[in-house]
Amino acid sequence: MIDCPNCGNITKDNVKIYNESLRKQNISISPILPTCKLCGAEVAVTHTCNGGNIIVLNGTCGSGKTTIAELFADKGWLTVDGDCAIQSLRHKKGTKQYEWNELTEEIICEIDILSLFCKNIVLSHVILPEDYKKFVEIFESRNLKYKLILLKPQYQVAVERCQTRTCHTSITPEKWIKHFYDVLVFDQHQFDIIDNSDMTAEDTIERIQDLAYRG
């Protein structure tokens, strides 16, 4: 069900999914905040995902998550971006402060929303080892087939990418690159690990597409 405060129940054809005005980064992916195409009001989408495919792109800053997600979006996939989800959450709460579990719930909500419009979803987000089981349970409870991808270029490559990328207005401090590089440790039974140091974005996508779904 999609409910507009002005127009009442509307069809998904009358919904604009993404809200460019909330976007803070210089990327083509925008925060998810469904609005009515007829009147412009924010709408309430009541839907729980039941089936489809999701590709999860995990990795430290500079690993290529956003670049790969943008290319999947160009191929028709709908995308949830962790940084964009933060902007949506802050907008809904009316404050910049949020808890990590609130962000996870926002991402779940966004997956449910997108599944109403498309069966192929990409999630670009830092998933910590302690959150691994929670996300797997979320996907399996929604009958999603999933690919869990850890993009892990050589450390210095990630640092250099952060120094030259233009999606953020400032360079990511190296301490954060190292923090997530060291923290995001998984084995091949949990994530498919791709060292994309010397791979183009298209090469990386081809590698991801060749991998088998789980679930």
ABEGO torsion letter per residue (X at the ends): XBBBAAAEBBBAAABBABBAAABABBBABBBBBBBBAAAGBBBBBBBBBBEEBBBBBBEBBGAGAAAAAAAAAAAGBBBBBAAAAAAAAAAAAGBABBBAAAAAAAAAAAAAAAAAABABBBBBBBBBAAAAAAAAAAAAAAGBBBBBBBBBBBAAAAAAAAAABAABABBBBAAAAAAAAAABBBBAAABBBBBAAABBAAAAAAAAAABBBBX
